[in-house]
């Protein structure tokens, strides 16, 4: 079950691509051009708003932003304590 935050990110991406009805969790958002260089910063702000956090641009790991699954894991799933 997806978190409400990742649903907001998905909805934002789909709003920018009205020709699309869905996005697979493991679809590469950059390679498929769902997120391009012009919308990348807006994606970060969307994640920040949905997650209620501030993302440090200097410490962004691009692997965390490639798919909805990786975004959810990096920003919406709480870290589990050992």
N, C-alpha and C positions, 0 to 999 in steps of 0.2 A: 504494500500500500504506500503510495507516494505521500510525502508531506505536503501540507498546505503551501509551504514556501516554494517548493519546486513546481507545484501547480501554477503559482503566480508567474514563475519564470517561463514555463511552457506557454502559458496564455500570452505573455508579452511577445515571445518569439512568433507564435501563430498569428497574432494580430499584425505583425510586420509582413507576414506571408499568407495573405488570404487564399491563395491557391492551395494551401496545405490544410489538411484536416487533423493530422496527428504528427507526432515526432516519436520515433522509437527511442527508448531510454539509452541505447548504446550507439545511436546515430551520431557521427562526428559533426558537430554544429558548424565547425569552421570549414572542413572539406566540402560539406554540402551547401556551403554559402548561406546557411540560415543566420549566421552571425559573421559579419565582415568587419573590416578594420574601422569602418565608420560607425558601426553599432556596438563595437566591443566595449567602449566606455559606458554606454547606456546599459549594456548587459550587467556590468559590474554594479552600477547604481541600482538596477532592478534586484540583483541578488542582495545587496546591502539592505534595501528597503524591505524585502520579503523576509530576510533573516534577522533583521534588527541589529546588524553589526556594521562595523566599518572595516573595509578591506584595505590593507596597505598595498598600494600599487607596486611598490618596490619589492614586495615579497610574494607576488603572485606566481603560482606554479601553473603554467599553461596546461599541464595535464589535468588539473582540477577543473578546467573550463571547457574541455573538449566535448563532453556529452552531458545529457541531463543526469545520468547516473553518477558521473564523477562530480558534478556540481552538487547534487544532493548529498553525496558522501562527505564532500569537503566542507559544505556550509550549512547543511540542515540536519545532519545526524549527529547527535551529541557523542563526543568521544567517550568510549567506555573505559572505566577505570580498571586497572589490573586486579 
